[in-house]
C-alpha cells in the first residue's frame, strides 16, 4: 500500500483533497474526534504550530483499517501518472 512519491506530511485541507472519497463533512467530524478514533496517532510536526499536519502513509493505513478506502483504491491511484503532482507542500520563512 506504499505509493510512489506521495507527500510525507499534509495539512487537514490537503488530506481532504488527497482522500476525496471521504466527504468533507465526514473529515471535519473525524478531525474533531481524532483522539477518540485513532487519527491523532498520525499527527506530525508541521512547519508552524497553527495547523495540524498528518503523516500521509499513516493516514492511508488508517483509512484502509476503517474501510473508508481499500488497498486496491491506492493501487489504482499509483497507476495514474502524476497523481500526487498536483499537491504542493510549501513552507514559508519570514525574512528577518
MDAnalysis code that builds the backbone (N, CA, C; Angstrom):
import MDAnalysis as mda
import numpy as np

u = mda.Universe.empty(288, n_residues=96, atom_resindex=np.repeat(np.arange(96), 3), trajectory=True)
u.add_TopologyAttr("name", ["N", "CA", "C"] * 96)
u.add_TopologyAttr("resid", np.arange(1, 97))
u.add_TopologyAttr("resname", ["UNK", "UNK", "UNK", "UNK", "UNK", "UNK", "UNK", "UNK", "UNK", "UNK", "UNK", "UNK", "UNK", "UNK", "UNK", "UNK", "UNK", "UNK", "UNK", "UNK", "UNK", "UNK", "UNK", "UNK", "UNK", "UNK", "UNK", "UNK", "UNK", "UNK", "UNK", "UNK", "UNK", "UNK", "UNK", "UNK", "UNK", "UNK", "UNK", "UNK", "UNK", "UNK", "UNK", "UNK", "UNK", "UNK", "UNK", "UNK", "UNK", "UNK", "UNK", "UNK", "UNK", "UNK", "UNK", "UNK", "UNK", "UNK", "UNK", "UNK", "UNK", "UNK", "UNK", "UNK", "UNK", "UNK", "UNK", "UNK", "UNK", "UNK", "UNK", "UNK", "UNK", "UNK", "UNK", "UNK", "UNK", "UNK", "UNK", "UNK", "UNK", "UNK", "UNK", "UNK", "UNK", "UNK", "UNK", "UNK", "UNK", "UNK", "UNK", "UNK", "UNK", "UNK", "UNK", "UNK"])
u.atoms.positions = np.array([
    [0.813, -1.187, 0.000],
    [0.000, 0.000, 0.000],
    [0.866, 1.263, 0.000],
    [2.159, 1.151, -0.163],
    [3.029, 2.311, -0.231],
    [3.007, 2.857, -1.649],
    [2.679, 4.113, -1.768],
    [2.607, 4.742, -3.082],
    [3.906, 5.438, -3.424],
    [4.140, 5.592, -4.712],
    [5.325, 6.296, -5.180],
    [5.094, 7.792, -5.072],
    [6.029, 8.474, -4.448],
    [6.080, 9.933, -4.377],
    [4.898, 10.641, -3.721],
    [4.249, 10.076, -2.723],
    [3.224, 10.877, -2.035],
    [3.927, 11.885, -1.131],
    [3.264, 12.957, -0.756],
    [3.879, 13.867, 0.209],
    [4.067, 13.145, 1.540],
    [5.060, 13.544, 2.288],
    [5.333, 12.909, 3.580],
    [4.305, 13.332, 4.611],
    [3.986, 14.614, 4.614],
    [3.005, 15.121, 5.561],
    [2.060, 16.059, 4.817],
    [0.878, 16.220, 5.382],
    [-0.119, 17.078, 4.749],
    [-0.995, 17.721, 5.808],
    [-1.472, 18.910, 5.501],
    [-2.385, 19.616, 6.399],
    [-3.773, 18.992, 6.286],
    [-4.674, 19.439, 7.131],
    [-6.053, 18.935, 7.075],
    [-6.676, 19.233, 5.715],
    [-6.458, 20.436, 5.219],
    [-7.007, 20.815, 3.914],
    [-6.457, 19.897, 2.818],
    [-5.166, 19.620, 2.873],
    [-4.552, 18.743, 1.876],
    [-5.042, 17.297, 2.025],
    [-5.233, 16.838, 3.260],
    [-5.751, 15.488, 3.493],
    [-7.127, 15.347, 2.845],
    [-7.962, 16.364, 3.008],
    [-9.303, 16.322, 2.396],
    [-9.213, 16.227, 0.875],
    [-8.247, 16.941, 0.279],
    [-8.092, 16.911, -1.181],
    [-7.498, 15.591, -1.655],
    [-6.541, 15.068, -0.897],
    [-5.900, 13.807, -1.276],
    [-6.865, 12.635, -1.202],
    [-7.643, 12.595, -0.143],
    [-8.531, 11.464, 0.119],
    [-9.980, 11.920, -0.025],
    [-10.318, 12.314, -1.234],
    [-11.615, 12.917, -1.539],
    [-12.773, 11.928, -1.525],
    [-12.480, 10.647, -1.444],
    [-13.551, 9.647, -1.361],
    [-14.353, 9.823, -0.061],
    [-13.704, 10.375, 0.960],
    [-14.367, 10.697, 2.220],
    [-14.879, 12.133, 2.087],
    [-16.156, 12.325, 2.348],
    [-16.765, 13.653, 2.205],
    [-16.128, 14.667, 3.166],
    [-16.122, 15.922, 2.764],
    [-15.534, 16.989, 3.564],
    [-16.161, 17.061, 4.960],
    [-17.478, 16.907, 5.035],
    [-18.164, 16.955, 6.325],
    [-17.738, 15.797, 7.230],
    [-17.520, 14.644, 6.615],
    [-17.055, 13.482, 7.381],
    [-15.653, 13.744, 7.908],
    [-14.782, 14.323, 7.048],
    [-13.436, 14.657, 7.509],
    [-13.500, 15.615, 8.695],
    [-14.358, 16.628, 8.621],
    [-14.473, 17.577, 9.725],
    [-14.805, 16.849, 11.027],
    [-15.712, 15.907, 10.963],
    [-16.090, 15.125, 12.139],
    [-14.921, 14.255, 12.601],
    [-14.229, 13.627, 11.672],
    [-13.093, 12.778, 12.029],
    [-11.988, 13.601, 12.701],
    [-11.730, 14.797, 12.176],
    [-10.721, 15.663, 12.783],
    [-11.161, 16.126, 14.175],
    [-12.449, 16.431, 14.346],
    [-12.955, 16.877, 15.650],
    [-12.783, 15.806, 16.730],
    [-12.881, 14.548, 16.337],
    [-12.812, 13.439, 17.307],
    [-11.589, 12.550, 17.081],
    [-10.508, 13.149, 16.586],
    [-9.330, 12.354, 16.219],
    [-8.683, 11.632, 17.391],
    [-8.790, 12.154, 18.584],
    [-8.200, 11.461, 19.741],
    [-8.979, 10.204, 20.099],
    [-10.241, 10.163, 19.724],
    [-11.082, 9.002, 20.021],
    [-11.081, 7.967, 18.898],
    [-10.827, 8.404, 17.675],
    [-10.904, 7.468, 16.551],
    [-9.531, 6.975, 16.072],
    [-8.457, 7.478, 16.668],
    [-7.116, 6.997, 16.328],
    [-6.377, 7.831, 15.301],
    [-7.031, 8.783, 14.677],
    [-6.368, 9.610, 13.666],
    [-5.250, 10.451, 14.274],
    [-5.417, 10.820, 15.525],
    [-4.420, 11.644, 16.232],
    [-3.035, 10.986, 16.237],
    [-2.982, 9.688, 16.206],
    [-1.693, 8.970, 16.225],
    [-0.851, 9.277, 14.992],
    [-1.459, 9.824, 13.956],
    [-0.738, 10.097, 12.713],
    [-0.386, 11.564, 12.543],
    [-0.576, 12.358, 13.602],
    [-0.168, 13.764, 13.544],
    [1.336, 13.868, 13.637],
    [1.882, 14.819, 12.896],
    [3.322, 15.071, 12.906],
    [3.549, 16.571, 13.022],
    [4.756, 16.913, 13.343],
    [5.118, 18.329, 13.459],
    [5.139, 18.955, 12.067],
    [4.481, 20.071, 11.941],
    [4.442, 20.801, 10.688],
    [5.326, 22.030, 10.747],
    [5.339, 22.809, 9.675],
    [6.195, 23.991, 9.633],
    [5.729, 25.115, 10.565],
    [4.499, 25.039, 11.037],
    [4.029, 26.034, 12.004],
    [3.116, 25.352, 13.016],
    [2.924, 26.024, 14.131],
    [2.127, 25.431, 15.207],
    [0.636, 25.718, 15.063],
    [0.255, 26.509, 14.081],
    [-1.144, 26.895, 13.923],
    [-1.997, 25.841, 13.232],
    [-1.372, 24.961, 12.474],
    [-2.122, 23.987, 11.684],
    [-1.705, 22.569, 12.035],
    [-2.642, 21.660, 11.899],
    [-2.364, 20.248, 12.159],
    [-1.833, 19.609, 10.875],
    [-0.817, 18.785, 11.005],
    [-0.259, 18.043, 9.884],
    [-0.274, 16.563, 10.226],
    [-0.384, 15.731, 9.195],
    [-0.509, 14.287, 9.375],
    [0.459, 13.555, 8.460],
    [0.935, 12.417, 8.929],
    [1.754, 11.525, 8.123],
    [0.836, 10.871, 7.092],
    [1.101, 11.090, 5.818],
    [0.200, 10.633, 4.756],
    [0.113, 9.109, 4.705],
    [1.242, 8.416, 4.807],
    [1.213, 6.953, 4.767],
    [0.416, 6.409, 5.958],
    [0.570, 7.026, 7.125],
    [-0.187, 6.598, 8.295],
    [-1.679, 6.804, 8.116],
    [-2.062, 7.936, 7.517],
    [-3.481, 8.208, 7.263],
    [-4.029, 7.205, 6.255],
    [-3.235, 6.850, 5.253],
    [-3.668, 5.852, 4.271],
    [-3.972, 4.526, 4.964],
    [-3.078, 4.087, 5.829],
    [-3.287, 2.840, 6.564],
    [-4.538, 2.947, 7.434],
    [-4.698, 4.063, 8.115],
    [-5.852, 4.306, 8.977],
    [-7.156, 4.247, 8.181],
    [-7.165, 4.845, 6.997],
    [-8.357, 4.830, 6.144],
    [-8.728, 3.415, 5.703],
    [-7.730, 2.601, 5.398],
    [-7.981, 1.210, 4.996],
    [-8.504, 0.409, 6.186],
    [-7.909, 0.608, 7.355],
    [-8.341, -0.124, 8.550],
    [-9.799, 0.165, 8.903],
    [-10.265, 1.347, 8.573],
    [-11.640, 1.741, 8.893],
    [-12.588, 1.643, 7.696],
    [-12.136, 1.007, 6.646],
    [-12.945, 0.733, 5.448],
    [-13.432, 1.969, 4.706],
    [-12.739, 3.090, 4.841],
    [-13.057, 4.246, 4.008],
    [-12.461, 4.054, 2.613],
    [-11.309, 3.389, 2.553],
    [-10.629, 3.057, 1.307],
    [-10.238, 1.595, 1.372],
    [-9.976, 1.032, 0.210],
    [-9.435, -0.327, 0.146],
    [-7.995, -0.215, -0.374],
    [-7.171, -1.222, -0.125],
    [-5.818, -1.188, -0.684],
    [-5.844, -1.053, -2.214],
    [-6.862, -1.610, -2.831],
    [-6.977, -1.531, -4.289],
    [-7.188, -0.091, -4.756],
    [-7.875, 0.716, -3.950],
    [-8.037, 2.128, -4.291],
    [-6.682, 2.803, -4.436],
    [-5.776, 2.514, -3.525],
    [-4.453, 3.125, -3.569],
    [-3.604, 2.521, -4.677],
    [-3.782, 1.245, -4.966],
    [-3.071, 0.625, -6.082],
    [-3.469, 1.286, -7.394],
    [-4.767, 1.566, -7.558],
    [-5.230, 2.238, -8.782],
    [-4.668, 3.648, -8.863],
    [-4.636, 4.359, -7.757],
    [-4.126, 5.728, -7.736],
    [-2.649, 5.761, -8.122],
    [-1.919, 4.741, -7.705],
    [-0.493, 4.696, -8.025],
    [-0.263, 4.590, -9.526],
    [-1.185, 3.970, -10.225],
    [-1.025, 3.794, -11.667],
    [-1.414, 5.038, -12.469],
    [-1.992, 6.033, -11.812],
    [-2.364, 7.273, -12.502],
    [-1.129, 8.162, -12.568],
    [-0.651, 8.465, -13.779],
    [0.555, 9.305, -13.886],
    [0.334, 10.669, -13.226],
    [1.292, 11.078, -12.405],
    [1.240, 12.386, -11.775],
    [0.174, 12.547, -10.710],
    [-0.332, 11.436, -10.150],
    [-1.413, 11.503, -9.172],
    [-1.097, 12.466, -8.025],
    [0.114, 12.420, -7.524],
    [0.481, 13.256, -6.374],
    [1.052, 14.602, -6.800],
    [1.299, 14.807, -8.078],
    [1.997, 16.021, -8.503],
    [1.170, 17.288, -8.321],
    [-0.148, 17.179, -8.218],
    [-0.979, 18.358, -8.048],
    [-0.932, 18.942, -6.655],
    [-0.366, 18.212, -5.710],
    [-0.308, 18.677, -4.332],
    [1.081, 19.223, -4.060],
    [1.146, 20.435, -3.605],
    [2.425, 21.045, -3.279],
    [2.449, 21.353, -1.796],
    [3.515, 20.983, -1.148],
    [3.697, 21.302, 0.256],
    [4.718, 22.413, 0.315],
    [4.334, 23.543, 0.876],
    [5.216, 24.697, 0.931],
    [5.497, 25.073, 2.370],
    [6.666, 25.590, 2.580],
    [6.999, 26.159, 3.884],
    [7.365, 27.619, 3.660],
    [7.005, 28.452, 4.590],
    [7.273, 29.879, 4.478],
    [8.227, 30.288, 5.579],
    [9.153, 31.133, 5.209],
    [10.115, 31.641, 6.176],
    [10.005, 33.168, 6.199],
    [9.935, 33.715, 7.376],
    [9.885, 35.162, 7.497],
    [11.295, 35.724, 7.412],
    [11.476, 36.720, 6.577],
    [12.787, 37.359, 6.451],
    [13.025, 38.235, 7.682],
    [14.191, 38.141, 8.231],
    [14.462, 38.853, 9.469],
    [15.095, 40.150, 9.332],
])
